[in-house]
Amino acid sequence: MNIAFFLTPKTDIIFETPKSTMRQALERMEYHRYTAIPVIDENGKYVDTITEGDLLWKLKSLPEISLSETENILLEDIPKHMVNKTVSINADIEDLINLATSQNFVPVIDDKDIFIGIIKRSDIINYCYNQYVKKDHKVKE
């Protein structure tokens, strides 16, 4: 099976750039209710993923900071505590499932290492569940 079946394209993804500010990421994540979003550079390449945890740890390290001061902190200056690994659009479903066990989403890149979208763990689980139900239903008939 081609993993492109699961792809949510970049045009439908909320992301930031390394030069985005902490405040921009906080507000965007709050608005969309996301716990993590990809960071994509000006050339369209996946850089990393910023998580709520990364933002909270940064806030904790700066106890006197106000929300307005987060406008001066760039995402590229925030340490990341998790590394979301990418998968090539040509990868096997096994590679995808292996990564999805430890990541909420898997960033997908093309042959030129350009970010083209994500595959959400929930989409993989729903697909596997539906396959299981179909198989289980056939056995009972």
Chimera marker file (.cmm) of the C-alpha trace (Angstrom):
<marker_set name="trace">
<marker id="1" x="0.000" y="0.000" z="0.000" r="1" g="1" b="0" radius="0.5"/>
<marker id="2" x="1.235" y="3.486" z="-0.869" r="1" g="1" b="0" radius="0.5"/>
<marker id="3" x="1.507" y="5.745" z="2.160" r="1" g="1" b="0" radius="0.5"/>
<marker id="4" x="0.235" y="8.684" z="0.082" r="1" g="1" b="0" radius="0.5"/>
<marker id="5" x="-3.225" y="7.280" z="0.880" r="1" g="1" b="0" radius="0.5"/>
<marker id="6" x="-2.809" y="8.682" z="4.414" r="1" g="1" b="0" radius="0.5"/>
<marker id="7" x="-1.214" y="12.009" z="3.487" r="1" g="1" b="0" radius="0.5"/>
<marker id="8" x="-2.638" y="15.294" z="4.709" r="1" g="1" b="0" radius="0.5"/>
<marker id="9" x="-1.045" y="17.725" z="2.225" r="1" g="1" b="0" radius="0.5"/>
<marker id="10" x="1.021" y="20.731" z="3.258" r="1" g="1" b="0" radius="0.5"/>
<marker id="11" x="-1.736" y="23.063" z="2.039" r="1" g="1" b="0" radius="0.5"/>
<marker id="12" x="-3.993" y="21.662" z="4.793" r="1" g="1" b="0" radius="0.5"/>
<marker id="13" x="-1.335" y="21.786" z="7.526" r="1" g="1" b="0" radius="0.5"/>
<marker id="14" x="-0.729" y="24.440" z="10.150" r="1" g="1" b="0" radius="0.5"/>
<marker id="15" x="3.007" y="25.060" z="10.459" r="1" g="1" b="0" radius="0.5"/>
<marker id="16" x="5.511" y="27.710" z="11.466" r="1" g="1" b="0" radius="0.5"/>
<marker id="17" x="9.010" y="28.692" z="10.339" r="1" g="1" b="0" radius="0.5"/>
<marker id="18" x="12.211" y="28.813" z="12.408" r="1" g="1" b="0" radius="0.5"/>
<marker id="19" x="11.912" y="32.634" z="12.383" r="1" g="1" b="0" radius="0.5"/>
<marker id="20" x="8.358" y="32.543" z="13.764" r="1" g="1" b="0" radius="0.5"/>
<marker id="21" x="8.039" y="33.716" z="17.325" r="1" g="1" b="0" radius="0.5"/>
<marker id="22" x="7.081" y="31.767" z="20.366" r="1" g="1" b="0" radius="0.5"/>
<marker id="23" x="3.950" y="33.889" z="20.678" r="1" g="1" b="0" radius="0.5"/>
<marker id="24" x="2.910" y="33.106" z="17.092" r="1" g="1" b="0" radius="0.5"/>
<marker id="25" x="3.282" y="29.394" z="17.767" r="1" g="1" b="0" radius="0.5"/>
<marker id="26" x="1.416" y="29.615" z="21.074" r="1" g="1" b="0" radius="0.5"/>
<marker id="27" x="-1.488" y="31.477" z="19.540" r="1" g="1" b="0" radius="0.5"/>
<marker id="28" x="-1.718" y="29.271" z="16.470" r="1" g="1" b="0" radius="0.5"/>
<marker id="29" x="-1.559" y="26.079" z="18.519" r="1" g="1" b="0" radius="0.5"/>
<marker id="30" x="-4.191" y="27.407" z="20.927" r="1" g="1" b="0" radius="0.5"/>
<marker id="31" x="-6.512" y="28.494" z="18.107" r="1" g="1" b="0" radius="0.5"/>
<marker id="32" x="-6.307" y="25.144" z="16.300" r="1" g="1" b="0" radius="0.5"/>
<marker id="33" x="-6.099" y="23.110" z="19.535" r="1" g="1" b="0" radius="0.5"/>
<marker id="34" x="-2.878" y="21.354" z="18.420" r="1" g="1" b="0" radius="0.5"/>
<marker id="35" x="-0.263" y="20.014" z="20.780" r="1" g="1" b="0" radius="0.5"/>
<marker id="36" x="2.476" y="19.978" z="18.135" r="1" g="1" b="0" radius="0.5"/>
<marker id="37" x="3.096" y="21.538" z="14.723" r="1" g="1" b="0" radius="0.5"/>
<marker id="38" x="5.841" y="21.147" z="12.128" r="1" g="1" b="0" radius="0.5"/>
<marker id="39" x="8.469" y="23.821" z="11.550" r="1" g="1" b="0" radius="0.5"/>
<marker id="40" x="9.290" y="24.322" z="7.856" r="1" g="1" b="0" radius="0.5"/>
<marker id="41" x="12.134" y="26.497" z="6.555" r="1" g="1" b="0" radius="0.5"/>
<marker id="42" x="11.981" y="29.092" z="3.764" r="1" g="1" b="0" radius="0.5"/>
<marker id="43" x="13.063" y="26.422" z="1.234" r="1" g="1" b="0" radius="0.5"/>
<marker id="44" x="10.140" y="24.174" z="2.130" r="1" g="1" b="0" radius="0.5"/>
<marker id="45" x="12.213" y="21.665" z="4.093" r="1" g="1" b="0" radius="0.5"/>
<marker id="46" x="11.099" y="20.121" z="7.346" r="1" g="1" b="0" radius="0.5"/>
<marker id="47" x="13.221" y="21.443" z="10.227" r="1" g="1" b="0" radius="0.5"/>
<marker id="48" x="11.594" y="19.975" z="13.328" r="1" g="1" b="0" radius="0.5"/>
<marker id="49" x="8.404" y="19.898" z="15.355" r="1" g="1" b="0" radius="0.5"/>
<marker id="50" x="7.527" y="22.363" z="18.088" r="1" g="1" b="0" radius="0.5"/>
<marker id="51" x="5.398" y="20.965" z="20.900" r="1" g="1" b="0" radius="0.5"/>
<marker id="52" x="3.469" y="22.415" z="23.800" r="1" g="1" b="0" radius="0.5"/>
<marker id="53" x="6.059" y="20.806" z="26.035" r="1" g="1" b="0" radius="0.5"/>
<marker id="54" x="8.905" y="22.642" z="24.290" r="1" g="1" b="0" radius="0.5"/>
<marker id="55" x="7.086" y="25.940" z="24.783" r="1" g="1" b="0" radius="0.5"/>
<marker id="56" x="6.293" y="25.201" z="28.419" r="1" g="1" b="0" radius="0.5"/>
<marker id="57" x="9.900" y="24.209" z="29.202" r="1" g="1" b="0" radius="0.5"/>
<marker id="58" x="11.099" y="27.458" z="27.595" r="1" g="1" b="0" radius="0.5"/>
<marker id="59" x="8.605" y="29.477" z="29.667" r="1" g="1" b="0" radius="0.5"/>
<marker id="60" x="9.749" y="27.657" z="32.795" r="1" g="1" b="0" radius="0.5"/>
<marker id="61" x="13.359" y="28.604" z="32.065" r="1" g="1" b="0" radius="0.5"/>
<marker id="62" x="12.317" y="32.291" z="31.869" r="1" g="1" b="0" radius="0.5"/>
<marker id="63" x="10.097" y="32.771" z="34.952" r="1" g="1" b="0" radius="0.5"/>
<marker id="64" x="9.845" y="36.550" z="34.666" r="1" g="1" b="0" radius="0.5"/>
<marker id="65" x="8.724" y="36.613" z="31.016" r="1" g="1" b="0" radius="0.5"/>
<marker id="66" x="5.377" y="38.071" z="29.978" r="1" g="1" b="0" radius="0.5"/>
<marker id="67" x="3.253" y="36.913" z="27.068" r="1" g="1" b="0" radius="0.5"/>
<marker id="68" x="4.162" y="40.004" z="25.069" r="1" g="1" b="0" radius="0.5"/>
<marker id="69" x="7.865" y="39.232" z="25.541" r="1" g="1" b="0" radius="0.5"/>
<marker id="70" x="7.421" y="35.865" z="23.829" r="1" g="1" b="0" radius="0.5"/>
<marker id="71" x="7.296" y="37.917" z="20.610" r="1" g="1" b="0" radius="0.5"/>
<marker id="72" x="11.090" y="38.237" z="20.957" r="1" g="1" b="0" radius="0.5"/>
<marker id="73" x="11.840" y="34.514" z="21.149" r="1" g="1" b="0" radius="0.5"/>
<marker id="74" x="12.263" y="32.699" z="17.834" r="1" g="1" b="0" radius="0.5"/>
<marker id="75" x="11.291" y="29.063" z="17.434" r="1" g="1" b="0" radius="0.5"/>
<marker id="76" x="14.805" y="28.271" z="16.226" r="1" g="1" b="0" radius="0.5"/>
<marker id="77" x="16.051" y="29.320" z="19.687" r="1" g="1" b="0" radius="0.5"/>
<marker id="78" x="13.769" y="26.963" z="21.607" r="1" g="1" b="0" radius="0.5"/>
<marker id="79" x="15.282" y="23.573" z="22.504" r="1" g="1" b="0" radius="0.5"/>
<marker id="80" x="13.240" y="20.628" z="21.229" r="1" g="1" b="0" radius="0.5"/>
<marker id="81" x="12.748" y="17.681" z="23.558" r="1" g="1" b="0" radius="0.5"/>
<marker id="82" x="11.499" y="15.241" z="20.918" r="1" g="1" b="0" radius="0.5"/>
<marker id="83" x="12.721" y="14.509" z="17.432" r="1" g="1" b="0" radius="0.5"/>
<marker id="84" x="9.938" y="13.707" z="14.978" r="1" g="1" b="0" radius="0.5"/>
<marker id="85" x="11.519" y="11.645" z="12.254" r="1" g="1" b="0" radius="0.5"/>
<marker id="86" x="10.410" y="12.081" z="8.662" r="1" g="1" b="0" radius="0.5"/>
<marker id="87" x="9.385" y="9.456" z="6.171" r="1" g="1" b="0" radius="0.5"/>
<marker id="88" x="9.808" y="9.528" z="2.421" r="1" g="1" b="0" radius="0.5"/>
<marker id="89" x="6.661" y="9.452" z="0.318" r="1" g="1" b="0" radius="0.5"/>
<marker id="90" x="8.140" y="6.243" z="-1.139" r="1" g="1" b="0" radius="0.5"/>
<marker id="91" x="8.461" y="4.530" z="2.253" r="1" g="1" b="0" radius="0.5"/>
<marker id="92" x="6.820" y="1.249" z="3.154" r="1" g="1" b="0" radius="0.5"/>
<marker id="93" x="3.751" y="1.155" z="5.362" r="1" g="1" b="0" radius="0.5"/>
<marker id="94" x="5.838" y="-0.733" z="7.959" r="1" g="1" b="0" radius="0.5"/>
<marker id="95" x="8.234" y="2.225" z="8.240" r="1" g="1" b="0" radius="0.5"/>
<marker id="96" x="5.303" y="4.551" z="8.670" r="1" g="1" b="0" radius="0.5"/>
<marker id="97" x="3.647" y="2.477" z="11.382" r="1" g="1" b="0" radius="0.5"/>
<marker id="98" x="6.946" y="2.123" z="13.227" r="1" g="1" b="0" radius="0.5"/>
<marker id="99" x="7.369" y="5.909" z="13.401" r="1" g="1" b="0" radius="0.5"/>
<marker id="100" x="3.721" y="6.534" z="14.228" r="1" g="1" b="0" radius="0.5"/>
<marker id="101" x="3.986" y="4.474" z="17.405" r="1" g="1" b="0" radius="0.5"/>
<marker id="102" x="6.052" y="7.231" z="19.010" r="1" g="1" b="0" radius="0.5"/>
<marker id="103" x="4.876" y="10.357" z="17.132" r="1" g="1" b="0" radius="0.5"/>
<marker id="104" x="1.437" y="11.989" z="16.895" r="1" g="1" b="0" radius="0.5"/>
<marker id="105" x="2.168" y="12.649" z="13.251" r="1" g="1" b="0" radius="0.5"/>
<marker id="106" x="4.861" y="11.698" z="10.782" r="1" g="1" b="0" radius="0.5"/>
<marker id="107" x="6.241" y="14.452" z="8.530" r="1" g="1" b="0" radius="0.5"/>
<marker id="108" x="6.442" y="13.319" z="4.898" r="1" g="1" b="0" radius="0.5"/>
<marker id="109" x="9.101" y="14.496" z="2.470" r="1" g="1" b="0" radius="0.5"/>
<marker id="110" x="9.562" y="14.019" z="-1.263" r="1" g="1" b="0" radius="0.5"/>
<marker id="111" x="12.653" y="12.850" z="-3.183" r="1" g="1" b="0" radius="0.5"/>
<marker id="112" x="14.223" y="16.316" z="-2.816" r="1" g="1" b="0" radius="0.5"/>
<marker id="113" x="13.649" y="16.410" z="0.969" r="1" g="1" b="0" radius="0.5"/>
<marker id="114" x="10.847" y="18.958" z="0.561" r="1" g="1" b="0" radius="0.5"/>
<marker id="115" x="8.066" y="18.780" z="3.140" r="1" g="1" b="0" radius="0.5"/>
<marker id="116" x="4.835" y="17.703" z="1.441" r="1" g="1" b="0" radius="0.5"/>
<marker id="117" x="2.566" y="16.997" z="4.400" r="1" g="1" b="0" radius="0.5"/>
<marker id="118" x="1.955" y="14.802" z="7.403" r="1" g="1" b="0" radius="0.5"/>
<marker id="119" x="0.407" y="11.477" z="8.214" r="1" g="1" b="0" radius="0.5"/>
<marker id="120" x="-1.563" y="11.524" z="11.445" r="1" g="1" b="0" radius="0.5"/>
<marker id="121" x="-1.359" y="8.572" z="13.797" r="1" g="1" b="0" radius="0.5"/>
<marker id="122" x="-5.139" y="8.742" z="14.211" r="1" g="1" b="0" radius="0.5"/>
<marker id="123" x="-5.625" y="8.183" z="10.453" r="1" g="1" b="0" radius="0.5"/>
<marker id="124" x="-3.424" y="5.086" z="10.569" r="1" g="1" b="0" radius="0.5"/>
<marker id="125" x="-5.253" y="3.704" z="13.599" r="1" g="1" b="0" radius="0.5"/>
<marker id="126" x="-8.657" y="4.343" z="12.013" r="1" g="1" b="0" radius="0.5"/>
<marker id="127" x="-7.564" y="2.597" z="8.822" r="1" g="1" b="0" radius="0.5"/>
<marker id="128" x="-6.202" y="-0.414" z="10.731" r="1" g="1" b="0" radius="0.5"/>
<marker id="129" x="-9.357" y="-0.593" z="12.824" r="1" g="1" b="0" radius="0.5"/>
<marker id="130" x="-11.560" y="-0.524" z="9.718" r="1" g="1" b="0" radius="0.5"/>
<marker id="131" x="-9.454" y="-3.268" z="8.115" r="1" g="1" b="0" radius="0.5"/>
<marker id="132" x="-9.752" y="-5.321" z="11.286" r="1" g="1" b="0" radius="0.5"/>
<marker id="133" x="-13.530" y="-4.879" z="11.417" r="1" g="1" b="0" radius="0.5"/>
<marker id="134" x="-13.873" y="-5.870" z="7.746" r="1" g="1" b="0" radius="0.5"/>
<marker id="135" x="-11.720" y="-8.932" z="8.282" r="1" g="1" b="0" radius="0.5"/>
<marker id="136" x="-13.533" y="-9.876" z="11.498" r="1" g="1" b="0" radius="0.5"/>
<marker id="137" x="-16.911" y="-9.428" z="9.790" r="1" g="1" b="0" radius="0.5"/>
<marker id="138" x="-15.901" y="-11.730" z="6.901" r="1" g="1" b="0" radius="0.5"/>
<marker id="139" x="-14.789" y="-14.439" z="9.324" r="1" g="1" b="0" radius="0.5"/>
<marker id="140" x="-18.167" y="-14.403" z="11.108" r="1" g="1" b="0" radius="0.5"/>
<marker id="141" x="-20.194" y="-14.738" z="7.886" r="1" g="1" b="0" radius="0.5"/>
<link id1="1" id2="2" r="1" g="1" b="0" radius="0.2"/>
<link id1="2" id2="3" r="1" g="1" b="0" radius="0.2"/>
<link id1="3" id2="4" r="1" g="1" b="0" radius="0.2"/>
<link id1="4" id2="5" r="1" g="1" b="0" radius="0.2"/>
<link id1="5" id2="6" r="1" g="1" b="0" radius="0.2"/>
<link id1="6" id2="7" r="1" g="1" b="0" radius="0.2"/>
<link id1="7" id2="8" r="1" g="1" b="0" radius="0.2"/>
<link id1="8" id2="9" r="1" g="1" b="0" radius="0.2"/>
<link id1="9" id2="10" r="1" g="1" b="0" radius="0.2"/>
<link id1="10" id2="11" r="1" g="1" b="0" radius="0.2"/>
<link id1="11" id2="12" r="1" g="1" b="0" radius="0.2"/>
<link id1="12" id2="13" r="1" g="1" b="0" radius="0.2"/>
<link id1="13" id2="14" r="1" g="1" b="0" radius="0.2"/>
<link id1="14" id2="15" r="1" g="1" b="0" radius="0.2"/>
<link id1="15" id2="16" r="1" g="1" b="0" radius="0.2"/>
<link id1="16" id2="17" r="1" g="1" b="0" radius="0.2"/>
<link id1="17" id2="18" r="1" g="1" b="0" radius="0.2"/>
<link id1="18" id2="19" r="1" g="1" b="0" radius="0.2"/>
<link id1="19" id2="20" r="1" g="1" b="0" radius="0.2"/>
<link id1="20" id2="21" r="1" g="1" b="0" radius="0.2"/>
<link id1="21" id2="22" r="1" g="1" b="0" radius="0.2"/>
<link id1="22" id2="23" r="1" g="1" b="0" radius="0.2"/>
<link id1="23" id2="24" r="1" g="1" b="0" radius="0.2"/>
<link id1="24" id2="25" r="1" g="1" b="0" radius="0.2"/>
<link id1="25" id2="26" r="1" g="1" b="0" radius="0.2"/>
<link id1="26" id2="27" r="1" g="1" b="0" radius="0.2"/>
<link id1="27" id2="28" r="1" g="1" b="0" radius="0.2"/>
<link id1="28" id2="29" r="1" g="1" b="0" radius="0.2"/>
<link id1="29" id2="30" r="1" g="1" b="0" radius="0.2"/>
<link id1="30" id2="31" r="1" g="1" b="0" radius="0.2"/>
<link id1="31" id2="32" r="1" g="1" b="0" radius="0.2"/>
<link id1="32" id2="33" r="1" g="1" b="0" radius="0.2"/>
<link id1="33" id2="34" r="1" g="1" b="0" radius="0.2"/>
<link id1="34" id2="35" r="1" g="1" b="0" radius="0.2"/>
<link id1="35" id2="36" r="1" g="1" b="0" radius="0.2"/>
<link id1="36" id2="37" r="1" g="1" b="0" radius="0.2"/>
<link id1="37" id2="38" r="1" g="1" b="0" radius="0.2"/>
<link id1="38" id2="39" r="1" g="1" b="0" radius="0.2"/>
<link id1="39" id2="40" r="1" g="1" b="0" radius="0.2"/>
<link id1="40" id2="41" r="1" g="1" b="0" radius="0.2"/>
<link id1="41" id2="42" r="1" g="1" b="0" radius="0.2"/>
<link id1="42" id2="43" r="1" g="1" b="0" radius="0.2"/>
<link id1="43" id2="44" r="1" g="1" b="0" radius="0.2"/>
<link id1="44" id2="45" r="1" g="1" b="0" radius="0.2"/>
<link id1="45" id2="46" r="1" g="1" b="0" radius="0.2"/>
<link id1="46" id2="47" r="1" g="1" b="0" radius="0.2"/>
<link id1="47" id2="48" r="1" g="1" b="0" radius="0.2"/>
<link id1="48" id2="49" r="1" g="1" b="0" radius="0.2"/>
<link id1="49" id2="50" r="1" g="1" b="0" radius="0.2"/>
<link id1="50" id2="51" r="1" g="1" b="0" radius="0.2"/>
<link id1="51" id2="52" r="1" g="1" b="0" radius="0.2"/>
<link id1="52" id2="53" r="1" g="1" b="0" radius="0.2"/>
<link id1="53" id2="54" r="1" g="1" b="0" radius="0.2"/>
<link id1="54" id2="55" r="1" g="1" b="0" radius="0.2"/>
<link id1="55" id2="56" r="1" g="1" b="0" radius="0.2"/>
<link id1="56" id2="57" r="1" g="1" b="0" radius="0.2"/>
<link id1="57" id2="58" r="1" g="1" b="0" radius="0.2"/>
<link id1="58" id2="59" r="1" g="1" b="0" radius="0.2"/>
<link id1="59" id2="60" r="1" g="1" b="0" radius="0.2"/>
<link id1="60" id2="61" r="1" g="1" b="0" radius="0.2"/>
<link id1="61" id2="62" r="1" g="1" b="0" radius="0.2"/>
<link id1="62" id2="63" r="1" g="1" b="0" radius="0.2"/>
<link id1="63" id2="64" r="1" g="1" b="0" radius="0.2"/>
<link id1="64" id2="65" r="1" g="1" b="0" radius="0.2"/>
<link id1="65" id2="66" r="1" g="1" b="0" radius="0.2"/>
<link id1="66" id2="67" r="1" g="1" b="0" radius="0.2"/>
<link id1="67" id2="68" r="1" g="1" b="0" radius="0.2"/>
<link id1="68" id2="69" r="1" g="1" b="0" radius="0.2"/>
<link id1="69" id2="70" r="1" g="1" b="0" radius="0.2"/>
<link id1="70" id2="71" r="1" g="1" b="0" radius="0.2"/>
<link id1="71" id2="72" r="1" g="1" b="0" radius="0.2"/>
<link id1="72" id2="73" r="1" g="1" b="0" radius="0.2"/>
<link id1="73" id2="74" r="1" g="1" b="0" radius="0.2"/>
<link id1="74" id2="75" r="1" g="1" b="0" radius="0.2"/>
<link id1="75" id2="76" r="1" g="1" b="0" radius="0.2"/>
<link id1="76" id2="77" r="1" g="1" b="0" radius="0.2"/>
<link id1="77" id2="78" r="1" g="1" b="0" radius="0.2"/>
<link id1="78" id2="79" r="1" g="1" b="0" radius="0.2"/>
<link id1="79" id2="80" r="1" g="1" b="0" radius="0.2"/>
<link id1="80" id2="81" r="1" g="1" b="0" radius="0.2"/>
<link id1="81" id2="82" r="1" g="1" b="0" radius="0.2"/>
<link id1="82" id2="83" r="1" g="1" b="0" radius="0.2"/>
<link id1="83" id2="84" r="1" g="1" b="0" radius="0.2"/>
<link id1="84" id2="85" r="1" g="1" b="0" radius="0.2"/>
<link id1="85" id2="86" r="1" g="1" b="0" radius="0.2"/>
<link id1="86" id2="87" r="1" g="1" b="0" radius="0.2"/>
<link id1="87" id2="88" r="1" g="1" b="0" radius="0.2"/>
<link id1="88" id2="89" r="1" g="1" b="0" radius="0.2"/>
<link id1="89" id2="90" r="1" g="1" b="0" radius="0.2"/>
<link id1="90" id2="91" r="1" g="1" b="0" radius="0.2"/>
<link id1="91" id2="92" r="1" g="1" b="0" radius="0.2"/>
<link id1="92" id2="93" r="1" g="1" b="0" radius="0.2"/>
<link id1="93" id2="94" r="1" g="1" b="0" radius="0.2"/>
<link id1="94" id2="95" r="1" g="1" b="0" radius="0.2"/>
<link id1="95" id2="96" r="1" g="1" b="0" radius="0.2"/>
<link id1="96" id2="97" r="1" g="1" b="0" radius="0.2"/>
<link id1="97" id2="98" r="1" g="1" b="0" radius="0.2"/>
<link id1="98" id2="99" r="1" g="1" b="0" radius="0.2"/>
<link id1="99" id2="100" r="1" g="1" b="0" radius="0.2"/>
<link id1="100" id2="101" r="1" g="1" b="0" radius="0.2"/>
<link id1="101" id2="102" r="1" g="1" b="0" radius="0.2"/>
<link id1="102" id2="103" r="1" g="1" b="0" radius="0.2"/>
<link id1="103" id2="104" r="1" g="1" b="0" radius="0.2"/>
<link id1="104" id2="105" r="1" g="1" b="0" radius="0.2"/>
<link id1="105" id2="106" r="1" g="1" b="0" radius="0.2"/>
<link id1="106" id2="107" r="1" g="1" b="0" radius="0.2"/>
<link id1="107" id2="108" r="1" g="1" b="0" radius="0.2"/>
<link id1="108" id2="109" r="1" g="1" b="0" radius="0.2"/>
<link id1="109" id2="110" r="1" g="1" b="0" radius="0.2"/>
<link id1="110" id2="111" r="1" g="1" b="0" radius="0.2"/>
<link id1="111" id2="112" r="1" g="1" b="0" radius="0.2"/>
<link id1="112" id2="113" r="1" g="1" b="0" radius="0.2"/>
<link id1="113" id2="114" r="1" g="1" b="0" radius="0.2"/>
<link id1="114" id2="115" r="1" g="1" b="0" radius="0.2"/>
<link id1="115" id2="116" r="1" g="1" b="0" radius="0.2"/>
<link id1="116" id2="117" r="1" g="1" b="0" radius="0.2"/>
<link id1="117" id2="118" r="1" g="1" b="0" radius="0.2"/>
<link id1="118" id2="119" r="1" g="1" b="0" radius="0.2"/>
<link id1="119" id2="120" r="1" g="1" b="0" radius="0.2"/>
<link id1="120" id2="121" r="1" g="1" b="0" radius="0.2"/>
<link id1="121" id2="122" r="1" g="1" b="0" radius="0.2"/>
<link id1="122" id2="123" r="1" g="1" b="0" radius="0.2"/>
<link id1="123" id2="124" r="1" g="1" b="0" radius="0.2"/>
<link id1="124" id2="125" r="1" g="1" b="0" radius="0.2"/>
<link id1="125" id2="126" r="1" g="1" b="0" radius="0.2"/>
<link id1="126" id2="127" r="1" g="1" b="0" radius="0.2"/>
<link id1="127" id2="128" r="1" g="1" b="0" radius="0.2"/>
<link id1="128" id2="129" r="1" g="1" b="0" radius="0.2"/>
<link id1="129" id2="130" r="1" g="1" b="0" radius="0.2"/>
<link id1="130" id2="131" r="1" g="1" b="0" radius="0.2"/>
<link id1="131" id2="132" r="1" g="1" b="0" radius="0.2"/>
<link id1="132" id2="133" r="1" g="1" b="0" radius="0.2"/>
<link id1="133" id2="134" r="1" g="1" b="0" radius="0.2"/>
<link id1="134" id2="135" r="1" g="1" b="0" radius="0.2"/>
<link id1="135" id2="136" r="1" g="1" b="0" radius="0.2"/>
<link id1="136" id2="137" r="1" g="1" b="0" radius="0.2"/>
<link id1="137" id2="138" r="1" g="1" b="0" radius="0.2"/>
<link id1="138" id2="139" r="1" g="1" b="0" radius="0.2"/>
<link id1="139" id2="140" r="1" g="1" b="0" radius="0.2"/>
<link id1="140" id2="141" r="1" g="1" b="0" radius="0.2"/>
</marker_set>
